[in-house]
């Protein structure tokens, strides 16, 4: 049965990638539209349009009719990546040059702007009587994503960030778009509002859990399986859930050592990562993060269980979500 679900998900992902290759963004000037085709062609898990389609399939079978609005969410997600990469001065995205590196910042900004405009074009192709509600819901989500990004930027220059503030930031920056993706699928299927809201709640809570998992993996993952530098957050003094709680719990020599590494400008990267990881181990930060992460996952699945469709119809989406939780450490 597990193999059957994997096959369905693989086929759906391939279908989404084919549809992406057929999307018409525009032709001239090429400097404006080629970067869009480039970023959309870099791949990725296609998590968000998958969630739209899987949520739709909870209620109806003809999911092909909603692939264009589902892909609007993927275009929006990639738009945020183009602009975030400029803000972060990031050289690589999915192992390839970022748009502003391959072209320049002005082109990346304009191409991102056009992507945002195209999102609305693709939503307008949704065959639904709920278009106004769809756009209102998306606008609220999109504004929250921007708010979350600004909060993340603000945190870089702040000495103290509370756990509550951090969790709210990752809810907005990352999790609300997963919640919207699930709610959109249900909305396009004309599901009851109660079911739509439970799916949104499911997405937001697992989204927060995923980000906490990423925080944890950044410190404790096997380098060969992680796909990026382990300890990157420690090297950059990034205010993650782990660091925020370590600063709250640390006393005496642990606090002194943690402050030493946070303030040190020149250091051996491996030495700093090992030292801070050792502090986390002594303070029980890994266990604390795992408990918080699992609490959000549990809360999400409780909401999912309350969606009023059969367990049989829920099986593929549930298998997909569970598969995401079991990432290699």
Residue frames relative to the residue before (quaternion, step in Angstrom):
aa qw qx qy qz dx dy dz
X 1.0000 0.0000 0.0000 0.0000 0.00 0.00 0.00
X 0.6323 0.5373 -0.3297 0.4503 3.57 1.00 -0.85
X 0.6473 0.5196 -0.3075 0.4653 3.57 1.03 -0.83
X 0.6150 0.5507 -0.3349 0.4542 3.55 1.10 -0.74
X 0.6609 0.4939 -0.3066 0.4746 3.58 0.95 -0.86
X 0.6352 0.5345 -0.3259 0.4523 3.59 0.98 -0.86
X 0.6413 0.5215 -0.3145 0.4667 3.58 1.02 -0.83
X 0.6511 0.5141 -0.3156 0.4606 3.58 0.93 -0.86
X 0.6742 0.4947 -0.2910 0.4649 3.57 0.94 -0.90
X 0.6396 0.5264 -0.3175 0.4616 3.57 1.03 -0.82
X 0.6649 0.4992 -0.2966 0.4699 3.57 0.96 -0.89
X 0.6530 0.5092 -0.3129 0.4652 3.58 1.00 -0.79
X 0.6324 0.5229 -0.3260 0.4694 3.58 1.03 -0.77
X 0.6419 0.5131 -0.3168 0.4736 3.58 0.98 -0.85
X 0.6411 0.5222 -0.3210 0.4618 3.58 1.00 -0.82
X 0.6503 0.5083 -0.3148 0.4687 3.58 0.98 -0.83
X 0.6533 0.5082 -0.3175 0.4628 3.59 0.96 -0.80
X 0.6191 0.5216 -0.3444 0.4754 3.60 1.05 -0.69
X 0.6671 0.5016 -0.3042 0.4591 3.58 0.93 -0.89
X 0.6132 0.5436 -0.3438 0.4585 3.58 1.06 -0.74
X 0.6611 0.5164 -0.3074 0.4492 3.59 0.95 -0.87
X 0.6995 0.4597 -0.2613 0.4807 3.59 1.21 -0.48
X 0.4714 0.6878 -0.4481 0.3224 3.60 1.22 -0.18
X 0.2909 -0.7599 0.5613 0.1514 3.56 -0.98 0.91
X 0.1041 -0.8171 0.5665 0.0251 3.57 -0.31 1.27
X 0.6339 -0.4653 0.3540 0.5064 3.59 1.13 -0.68
X 0.3814 -0.7531 0.5013 0.1901 3.57 -1.27 0.37
X 0.8249 0.1342 -0.0295 0.5483 3.60 0.75 -1.01
X 0.5281 -0.2333 -0.8142 0.0610 1.51 -1.90 1.68
X 0.5899 -0.6200 0.3885 0.3414 3.56 -1.00 0.83
X 0.6057 0.5745 -0.3565 0.4196 3.60 1.11 -0.67
X 0.6588 0.5036 -0.3032 0.4694 3.57 1.18 -0.50
X 0.7961 0.3605 -0.1608 0.4587 3.56 0.85 -1.00
X 0.5827 0.5933 -0.3868 0.3985 3.61 1.07 -0.55
X 0.6382 0.5204 -0.3516 0.4453 3.66 0.94 -0.71
X 0.6166 0.5383 -0.3519 0.4541 3.60 1.10 -0.62
X 0.6615 0.4856 -0.3052 0.4831 3.56 0.93 -0.91
X 0.6196 0.5603 -0.3308 0.4391 3.56 1.09 -0.75
X 0.7199 0.4349 -0.2694 0.4691 3.62 0.68 -1.05
X 0.6651 0.4939 -0.3137 0.4641 3.60 1.00 -0.74
X 0.6892 0.4806 -0.2779 0.4657 3.59 1.19 -0.45
X 0.5096 0.6729 -0.4109 0.3446 3.59 1.27 -0.01
X 0.5515 -0.6411 0.3854 0.3691 3.57 1.25 -0.01
X 0.2019 0.7468 -0.6177 0.1413 3.52 -1.15 -0.68
X 0.6621 -0.5475 0.3520 0.3714 3.56 -1.28 0.24
X 0.2770 -0.7663 0.5198 0.2565 3.61 1.25 -0.41
X 0.1246 0.8531 -0.4959 0.1036 3.53 1.15 0.73
X 0.7194 0.4878 -0.2766 0.4100 3.58 0.75 -1.02
X 0.6923 0.4215 -0.3142 0.4943 3.66 0.81 -0.75
X 0.5646 0.5677 -0.3880 0.4565 3.59 1.16 -0.48
X 0.6629 0.5013 -0.3087 0.4625 3.58 0.93 -0.87
X 0.6060 0.5417 -0.3534 0.4631 3.60 1.04 -0.74
X 0.7054 0.4716 -0.2697 0.4553 3.58 0.78 -1.05
X 0.6755 0.4911 -0.3036 0.4586 3.58 0.93 -0.87
X 0.6320 0.5097 -0.3382 0.4759 3.60 1.05 -0.66
X 0.6209 0.5339 -0.3341 0.4667 3.58 1.01 -0.79
X 0.6911 0.5033 -0.2759 0.4392 3.57 0.93 -0.97
X 0.4905 0.6253 -0.4487 0.4088 3.59 1.23 -0.08
X 0.7918 0.3284 -0.1278 0.4989 3.55 1.08 -0.79
X 0.8023 0.0772 -0.0092 0.5919 3.60 1.08 -0.74
X 0.4750 -0.7075 0.4608 0.2480 3.56 -1.20 0.55
X 0.6751 0.5434 -0.3015 0.3977 3.62 1.03 -0.72
X 0.0241 0.8677 -0.4956 0.0305 3.56 0.84 1.05
X 0.5226 0.6528 -0.4217 0.3505 3.64 1.16 -0.44
X 0.6375 0.5606 -0.3327 0.4107 3.59 1.09 -0.63
X 0.7426 0.3843 -0.2274 0.4991 3.61 1.20 -0.33
X 0.3612 0.7635 -0.4807 0.2358 3.61 1.20 0.27
X 0.6315 0.5375 -0.3552 0.4315 3.63 0.98 -0.69
X 0.6947 0.4206 -0.3056 0.4971 3.66 0.77 -0.79
X 0.5813 0.5563 -0.3809 0.4555 3.60 1.13 -0.53
X 0.6936 0.4673 -0.2761 0.4735 3.58 0.94 -0.85
X 0.5043 0.6219 -0.4323 0.4147 3.59 1.21 -0.29
X 0.6336 0.5277 -0.3268 0.4618 3.58 1.05 -0.75
X 0.6485 0.5065 -0.3133 0.4741 3.60 1.04 -0.75
X 0.6227 0.5184 -0.3373 0.4793 3.59 1.06 -0.71
X 0.6440 0.5087 -0.3259 0.4694 3.59 0.95 -0.83
X 0.6408 0.5272 -0.3281 0.4515 3.59 0.90 -0.89
X 0.6980 0.4619 -0.2764 0.4723 3.59 0.89 -0.89
X 0.5583 0.5705 -0.3775 0.4695 3.58 1.17 -0.51
X 0.6685 0.4864 -0.3113 0.4687 3.59 0.89 -0.88
X 0.6325 0.5339 -0.3388 0.4474 3.61 1.05 -0.70
X 0.6256 0.5407 -0.3401 0.4479 3.60 0.97 -0.82
X 0.7205 0.4295 -0.2507 0.4833 3.58 0.85 -0.96
X 0.6227 0.5335 -0.3452 0.4565 3.62 1.03 -0.71
X 0.6402 0.5343 -0.3273 0.4444 3.59 1.00 -0.81
X 0.6107 0.5226 -0.3492 0.4816 3.58 1.10 -0.64
X 0.6747 0.5093 -0.2924 0.4471 3.58 0.87 -0.99
X 0.7307 0.4151 -0.2211 0.4949 3.56 1.06 -0.82
X 0.3227 -0.7500 0.4991 0.2903 3.57 1.30 -0.23
X 0.2400 0.8108 -0.4944 0.2014 3.56 1.07 0.83
X 0.3555 -0.7649 0.4949 0.2089 3.63 -0.80 0.92
X 0.8047 0.2314 -0.0831 0.5403 3.57 1.11 -0.72
X 0.0352 -0.7431 0.6677 0.0273 3.53 -1.26 0.64
X 0.8309 -0.0707 -0.0111 0.5519 3.58 -0.59 1.19
X 0.7222 -0.4768 0.2317 0.4443 3.53 1.00 0.92
X 0.6868 0.4179 -0.2769 0.5263 3.60 1.27 0.06
X 0.6744 -0.4840 0.3573 0.4281 3.57 -1.25 0.34
X 0.4532 -0.6469 0.5350 0.2998 3.55 -1.09 0.71
X 0.6788 -0.5152 0.3306 0.4056 3.58 -1.22 0.49
X 0.6987 0.4685 -0.2971 0.4517 3.62 0.84 -0.88
X 0.6259 0.5079 -0.3412 0.4836 3.60 1.20 -0.40
X 0.6853 0.4855 -0.2824 0.4636 3.58 0.95 -0.87
X 0.7483 0.2197 -0.1409 0.6098 3.58 1.10 -0.70
X 0.5362 -0.5695 0.4068 0.4720 3.61 -0.16 -1.25
X 0.7208 -0.4703 0.2816 0.4243 3.59 -1.26 0.24
X 0.6463 0.5289 -0.3385 0.4336 3.60 0.91 -0.81
X 0.6512 0.4956 -0.3114 0.4831 3.58 0.97 -0.85
X 0.6468 0.5238 -0.3247 0.4492 3.61 0.95 -0.86
X 0.6449 0.5150 -0.3256 0.4614 3.59 0.96 -0.82
X 0.6996 0.4699 -0.2788 0.4605 3.59 0.82 -0.99
X 0.6456 0.5106 -0.3282 0.4633 3.59 0.96 -0.81
X 0.6310 0.5205 -0.3236 0.4756 3.56 1.05 -0.76
X 0.6282 0.5370 -0.3341 0.4531 3.57 0.99 -0.80
X 0.6633 0.4931 -0.3041 0.4736 3.58 0.93 -0.88
X 0.6024 0.5549 -0.3604 0.4465 3.60 1.02 -0.70
X 0.6537 0.5108 -0.3142 0.4616 3.57 0.95 -0.86
X 0.6364 0.5143 -0.3240 0.4748 3.58 1.04 -0.76
X 0.6616 0.5153 -0.3062 0.4505 3.58 0.97 -0.88
X 0.5285 0.6169 -0.4095 0.4152 3.59 1.14 -0.54
X 0.6890 0.4692 -0.2831 0.4742 3.58 0.89 -0.93
X 0.5937 0.5547 -0.3643 0.4551 3.61 1.06 -0.67
X 0.6984 0.4672 -0.2757 0.4669 3.57 0.89 -0.94
X 0.6247 0.5168 -0.3458 0.4723 3.60 1.05 -0.63
X 0.6336 0.5499 -0.3310 0.4320 3.59 1.04 -0.74
X 0.6397 0.5162 -0.3222 0.4696 3.58 1.26 -0.32
X 0.4423 0.6813 -0.4636 0.3539 3.58 1.29 0.09
X 0.3074 -0.7503 0.5608 0.1673 3.55 -0.81 1.04
X 0.4112 0.7060 -0.4600 0.3478 3.54 0.35 1.29
X 0.4262 -0.6811 0.5307 0.2698 3.53 -1.18 0.55
X 0.6371 0.5395 -0.3092 0.4555 3.57 1.36 -0.04
X 0.2217 0.8348 -0.4905 0.1154 3.60 1.20 0.43
X 0.6562 0.5103 -0.3289 0.4481 3.60 0.87 -0.87
X 0.6630 0.4906 -0.3021 0.4780 3.57 0.97 -0.85
X 0.6006 0.5587 -0.3477 0.4542 3.58 1.05 -0.78
X 0.7115 0.4594 -0.2686 0.4589 3.58 0.78 -1.03
X 0.6203 0.5275 -0.3485 0.4641 3.61 1.02 -0.71
X 0.6675 0.5040 -0.2980 0.4601 3.57 0.93 -0.93
X 0.6556 0.5015 -0.3095 0.4720 3.58 0.97 -0.85
X 0.6496 0.5287 -0.3315 0.4343 3.61 0.87 -0.88
X 0.6347 0.5191 -0.3258 0.4707 3.57 1.01 -0.80
X 0.6567 0.5085 -0.3006 0.4689 3.57 0.95 -0.92
X 0.6759 0.5081 -0.3027 0.4397 3.60 0.83 -0.99
X 0.6419 0.5116 -0.3252 0.4696 3.58 1.00 -0.78
X 0.6448 0.5180 -0.3249 0.4585 3.59 1.00 -0.77
X 0.6099 0.5430 -0.3542 0.4557 3.60 1.02 -0.75
X 0.6679 0.4860 -0.2971 0.4790 3.59 0.95 -0.87
X 0.6245 0.5290 -0.3365 0.4658 3.59 1.01 -0.76
X 0.6585 0.5132 -0.3071 0.4568 3.57 0.95 -0.86
X 0.6423 0.5180 -0.3219 0.4643 3.56 1.00 -0.80
X 0.6596 0.5020 -0.3148 0.4624 3.59 0.96 -0.84
X 0.6252 0.5266 -0.3371 0.4670 3.58 1.02 -0.76
X 0.6320 0.5320 -0.3300 0.4567 3.59 0.99 -0.84
X 0.6407 0.5053 -0.3120 0.4866 3.58 1.01 -0.82
X 0.6501 0.5292 -0.3167 0.4439 3.59 0.92 -0.90
X 0.6382 0.5594 -0.3283 0.4147 3.57 1.00 -0.85
X 0.5754 0.6188 -0.3785 0.3778 3.60 1.11 -0.63
X 0.7674 0.3547 -0.1879 0.5000 3.59 1.03 -0.74
X 0.5889 0.5647 -0.3738 0.4411 3.57 1.28 0.08
X 0.4714 -0.6833 0.4791 0.2853 3.56 -0.97 0.81
X 0.8093 0.1527 -0.0595 0.5640 3.58 0.96 -0.86
X 0.0118 -0.7503 0.6608 -0.0156 3.51 -1.09 0.90
X 0.3489 -0.7511 0.5177 0.2148 3.60 -0.80 0.93
X 0.6470 -0.5038 0.3985 0.4108 3.56 -1.27 0.39
X 0.6456 0.5299 -0.3210 0.4464 3.58 0.95 -0.87
X 0.6558 0.5027 -0.3113 0.4694 3.60 0.96 -0.85
X 0.6542 0.5192 -0.3164 0.4498 3.57 0.95 -0.86
X 0.6728 0.4956 -0.3025 0.4585 3.58 0.86 -0.92
X 0.6416 0.5039 -0.3274 0.4767 3.59 1.05 -0.69
X 0.6239 0.5380 -0.3402 0.4534 3.60 1.03 -0.74
X 0.7131 0.4292 -0.2825 0.4768 3.63 0.78 -0.92
X 0.5473 0.5813 -0.4031 0.4473 3.60 1.17 -0.45
X 0.7269 0.4321 -0.2475 0.4729 3.57 0.84 -0.99
X 0.7149 0.4848 -0.2757 0.4217 3.57 0.76 -1.04
X 0.8211 0.2404 -0.0804 0.5114 3.59 0.93 -0.86
X 0.7748 0.4519 -0.2266 0.3797 3.54 0.61 -1.19
X 0.6351 0.5599 -0.3646 0.3876 3.63 0.92 -0.76
X 0.6287 0.5341 -0.3527 0.4418 3.61 1.08 -0.57
X 0.6113 0.5090 -0.3520 0.4934 3.59 1.13 -0.55
X 0.6401 0.5188 -0.3172 0.4696 3.57 1.01 -0.81
X 0.6533 0.5077 -0.3119 0.4670 3.57 0.94 -0.87
X 0.6239 0.5571 -0.3474 0.4239 3.61 0.95 -0.85
X 0.6826 0.4681 -0.2806 0.4860 3.58 0.94 -0.89
X 0.6537 0.5033 -0.3191 0.4664 3.57 0.96 -0.83
X 0.6228 0.5509 -0.3412 0.4384 3.59 1.02 -0.78
X 0.6416 0.5234 -0.3308 0.4527 3.58 0.92 -0.86
X 0.6737 0.4832 -0.2895 0.4784 3.56 0.96 -0.87
X 0.6350 0.5297 -0.3305 0.4550 3.59 0.99 -0.78
X 0.6677 0.4954 -0.2989 0.4684 3.59 0.95 -0.88
X 0.6690 0.4625 -0.2864 0.5065 3.58 1.21 -0.52
X 0.3939 -0.7422 0.4485 0.3046 3.58 1.35 0.02
X 0.2140 0.7866 -0.5377 0.2152 3.55 1.00 0.92
X 0.6370 -0.5209 0.3966 0.4069 3.56 -1.26 0.33
X 0.6216 -0.5815 0.3810 0.3609 3.54 -1.10 0.74
X 0.6204 0.5545 -0.3492 0.4308 3.61 0.97 -0.79
X 0.6678 0.4834 -0.2984 0.4810 3.60 0.97 -0.83
X 0.6180 0.5447 -0.3413 0.4526 3.57 1.02 -0.77
X 0.6912 0.4836 -0.2808 0.4578 3.56 0.87 -0.94
X 0.6325 0.5146 -0.3384 0.4697 3.60 1.05 -0.68
X 0.6397 0.5070 -0.3280 0.4755 3.59 1.04 -0.70
X 0.6125 0.5313 -0.3422 0.4747 3.58 1.06 -0.74
X 0.6560 0.5126 -0.3011 0.4650 3.57 0.93 -0.94
X 0.6075 0.5488 -0.3292 0.4704 3.58 1.06 -0.81
X 0.7068 0.4823 -0.2682 0.4425 3.58 0.79 -1.03
X 0.6613 0.5085 -0.3146 0.4529 3.57 0.92 -0.88
X 0.7008 0.4788 -0.2875 0.4438 3.58 0.85 -0.90
X 0.6688 0.4488 -0.3237 0.4965 3.60 0.94 -0.72
X 0.5931 0.5730 -0.3631 0.4337 3.59 1.15 -0.55
X 0.6417 0.4886 -0.3171 0.4989 3.57 1.00 -0.80
X 0.6393 0.5326 -0.3203 0.4529 3.57 1.00 -0.84
X 0.6369 0.5325 -0.3231 0.4543 3.59 1.01 -0.82
X 0.6692 0.4921 -0.3130 0.4605 3.58 0.94 -0.84
X 0.6285 0.5099 -0.3342 0.4831 3.58 1.04 -0.70
X 0.6122 0.5334 -0.3421 0.4730 3.57 1.09 -0.69
X 0.6444 0.5108 -0.3215 0.4695 3.58 0.99 -0.80
X 0.6111 0.5411 -0.3437 0.4643 3.59 1.01 -0.79
X 0.6829 0.4978 -0.2737 0.4592 3.54 0.94 -0.97
X 0.6749 0.4998 -0.2907 0.4584 3.56 0.91 -0.94
X 0.5881 0.5859 -0.3718 0.4156 3.58 1.06 -0.66
X 0.7209 0.4108 -0.2321 0.5075 3.57 1.13 -0.66
X 0.8366 0.2750 -0.0836 0.4663 3.59 0.85 -0.97
X 0.4737 0.7034 -0.4414 0.2932 3.63 1.18 -0.06
X 0.5210 -0.5580 0.5395 0.3552 3.50 -1.40 0.32
X 0.4888 -0.6997 0.4358 0.2856 3.60 -0.57 1.14
X 0.6599 0.5359 -0.3139 0.4228 3.59 0.92 -0.84
X 0.7526 0.3853 -0.2015 0.4946 3.59 1.14 -0.61
X 0.5976 0.6393 -0.3459 0.3384 3.58 1.21 -0.47
X 0.3785 -0.7605 0.4608 0.2570 3.62 1.01 -0.68
X 0.7695 0.1076 -0.1212 0.6178 3.59 1.27 -0.05
X 0.7153 -0.4719 0.2907 0.4256 3.56 -1.25 0.27
X 0.3568 -0.7066 0.5687 0.2234 3.55 -0.80 1.02
X 0.7855 0.2951 -0.2337 0.4912 3.56 -0.91 0.93
X 0.3473 0.7678 -0.4789 0.2460 3.56 1.24 0.18
X 0.6458 0.5203 -0.3178 0.4596 3.58 1.01 -0.80
X 0.6367 0.5180 -0.3214 0.4722 3.58 1.05 -0.77
X 0.6463 0.5296 -0.3178 0.4482 3.57 0.91 -0.92
X 0.7496 0.3998 -0.2022 0.4872 3.59 0.99 -0.89
X 0.3985 -0.7199 0.4693 0.3204 3.63 1.29 -0.02
X 0.2321 0.8020 -0.5205 0.1791 3.59 1.09 0.67
X 0.4063 -0.7312 0.5009 0.2221 3.55 -0.85 1.02
X 0.0441 0.8008 -0.5882 0.1040 3.53 0.15 1.36
X 0.7180 -0.3999 0.3358 0.4602 3.54 -1.35 0.03
X 0.6534 0.5332 -0.3183 0.4330 3.58 0.99 -0.84
X 0.7021 0.4605 -0.2801 0.4653 3.59 0.79 -0.99
X 0.6222 0.5495 -0.3443 0.4386 3.59 0.95 -0.84
X 0.7129 0.4429 -0.2612 0.4768 3.58 0.88 -0.92
X 0.6033 0.5472 -0.3612 0.4540 3.58 1.09 -0.63
X 0.6596 0.5046 -0.3086 0.4638 3.58 0.97 -0.83
X 0.6538 0.5054 -0.3113 0.4693 3.58 1.09 -0.63
X 0.7537 0.4223 -0.2077 0.4587 3.58 0.98 -0.87
X 0.6122 0.6071 -0.3536 0.3627 3.59 1.07 -0.71
X 0.0152 -0.7706 0.6371 -0.0110 3.55 -1.12 0.80
X 0.8392 0.2558 -0.1407 0.4589 3.55 -1.33 0.20
X 0.8539 -0.0763 0.0772 0.5090 3.55 -0.91 -0.98
X 0.6129 0.5453 -0.3589 0.4452 3.60 1.05 -0.68
X 0.6717 0.4851 -0.2996 0.4731 3.59 0.91 -0.89
X 0.6345 0.5354 -0.3210 0.4557 3.56 1.00 -0.84
X 0.6833 0.4809 -0.2847 0.4698 3.58 0.92 -0.93
X 0.6402 0.5235 -0.3275 0.4571 3.58 0.98 -0.83
X 0.6502 0.5069 -0.3086 0.4745 3.58 0.95 -0.86
X 0.6018 0.5722 -0.3475 0.4355 3.58 1.04 -0.81
X 0.7248 0.4365 -0.2526 0.4694 3.58 0.81 -1.00
X 0.6297 0.5307 -0.3404 0.4538 3.59 1.07 -0.61
X 0.7352 0.4264 -0.2262 0.4759 3.59 1.05 -0.76
X 0.5692 0.6209 -0.3826 0.3797 3.60 1.19 -0.47
X 0.3274 -0.7839 0.5049 0.1529 3.59 -0.73 1.11
X 0.7763 0.1881 -0.1110 0.5914 3.59 1.05 -0.74
X 0.1806 0.7893 -0.5556 0.1890 3.57 -0.74 1.08
X 0.5023 -0.5788 0.5362 0.3538 3.50 -1.36 0.26
X 0.4814 -0.7165 0.4224 0.2766 3.60 -0.60 1.15
X 0.6846 0.4859 -0.2976 0.4545 3.58 0.84 -0.95
X 0.6334 0.5318 -0.3312 0.4541 3.57 1.05 -0.74
X 0.6614 0.5008 -0.3110 0.4637 3.58 0.95 -0.87
X 0.6526 0.5136 -0.3217 0.4548 3.60 0.88 -0.91
X 0.6703 0.4992 -0.3015 0.4589 3.59 0.89 -0.91
X 0.6637 0.5134 -0.3084 0.4481 3.58 0.96 -0.86
X 0.6940 0.4614 -0.2813 0.4758 3.58 0.85 -0.95
X 0.6106 0.5327 -0.3501 0.4699 3.59 1.03 -0.71
X 0.6337 0.5330 -0.3281 0.4546 3.59 1.02 -0.77
X 0.6262 0.5158 -0.3295 0.4829 3.58 1.05 -0.76
X 0.6371 0.5249 -0.3252 0.4614 3.58 0.93 -0.90
X 0.6537 0.5251 -0.3178 0.4426 3.58 0.95 -0.87
X 0.6736 0.4966 -0.2966 0.4601 3.56 0.94 -0.88
X 0.7194 0.4421 -0.2431 0.4773 3.59 1.07 -0.70
X 0.4580 -0.6994 0.4434 0.3233 3.62 1.24 -0.11
X 0.2692 0.8063 -0.4901 0.1931 3.58 1.19 0.55
X 0.6099 0.5526 -0.3621 0.4376 3.59 1.02 -0.71
X 0.6825 0.4834 -0.2873 0.4668 3.58 0.84 -0.96
X 0.6290 0.5397 -0.3255 0.4552 3.57 1.04 -0.79
X 0.6733 0.4910 -0.2885 0.4715 3.58 0.96 -0.92
X 0.6398 0.5228 -0.3254 0.4599 3.59 0.96 -0.83
X 0.6496 0.5185 -0.3175 0.4564 3.58 0.97 -0.83
X 0.6662 0.4893 -0.3004 0.4760 3.59 0.94 -0.87
X 0.6297 0.5402 -0.3171 0.4594 3.58 0.98 -0.89
X 0.7067 0.4598 -0.2660 0.4673 3.58 0.81 -1.00
X 0.5885 0.5629 -0.3678 0.4490 3.59 1.14 -0.56
X 0.6671 0.4761 -0.3017 0.4872 3.59 1.00 -0.80
X 0.6230 0.5219 -0.3472 0.4679 3.60 0.99 -0.76
X 0.6585 0.5130 -0.3081 0.4564 3.59 0.90 -0.91
X 0.6483 0.5184 -0.3123 0.4620 3.57 0.95 -0.89
X 0.6454 0.5266 -0.3162 0.4541 3.56 1.01 -0.81
X 0.7077 0.4574 -0.2773 0.4616 3.58 0.84 -0.93
X 0.5641 0.5601 -0.3937 0.4615 3.60 1.16 -0.45
X 0.6510 0.4984 -0.3115 0.4804 3.60 0.98 -0.84
X 0.6477 0.5271 -0.3176 0.4492 3.60 0.96 -0.88
X 0.6416 0.5373 -0.3208 0.4435 3.58 0.99 -0.82
X 0.6736 0.5099 -0.2905 0.4493 3.59 1.17 -0.52
X 0.4738 0.6384 -0.4565 0.3994 3.59 1.28 -0.02
X 0.3753 -0.7884 0.4542 0.1765 3.55 -0.67 1.14
X 0.4641 0.5792 -0.5440 0.3915 3.53 0.36 1.35
X 0.6588 -0.5434 0.3456 0.3889 3.57 -1.23 0.45
X 0.6217 -0.5374 0.4227 0.3820 3.54 -1.26 0.48
X 0.6022 0.5685 -0.3531 0.4352 3.57 1.09 -0.69
X 0.6875 0.4640 -0.2867 0.4794 3.59 0.93 -0.87
X 0.6624 0.5154 -0.3022 0.4519 3.59 1.12 -0.58
X 0.4995 0.7386 -0.3952 0.2209 3.56 1.19 -0.59
X 0.6886 0.4835 -0.3090 0.4434 3.62 0.81 -0.91
X 0.6673 0.4862 -0.3064 0.4738 3.60 0.88 -0.89
X 0.6498 0.5100 -0.3221 0.4624 3.57 0.98 -0.80
X 0.6432 0.5125 -0.3172 0.4721 3.60 1.01 -0.82
X 0.6343 0.5342 -0.3213 0.4573 3.57 1.02 -0.82
X 0.6815 0.4804 -0.2892 0.4702 3.58 0.86 -0.96
X 0.6535 0.5081 -0.3167 0.4632 3.59 0.94 -0.82
X 0.6215 0.5456 -0.3328 0.4532 3.56 1.08 -0.72
X 0.6430 0.5193 -0.3157 0.4661 3.56 1.05 -0.74
X 0.6493 0.5340 -0.3150 0.4404 3.59 1.09 -0.67
X 0.7199 0.4550 -0.2367 0.4677 3.57 1.16 -0.59
X 0.1529 0.8046 -0.5530 0.1529 3.57 0.96 0.84
X 0.5542 -0.6097 0.4548 0.3381 3.55 -1.13 0.70
X 0.2603 -0.7615 0.5715 0.1603 3.55 -0.92 0.88
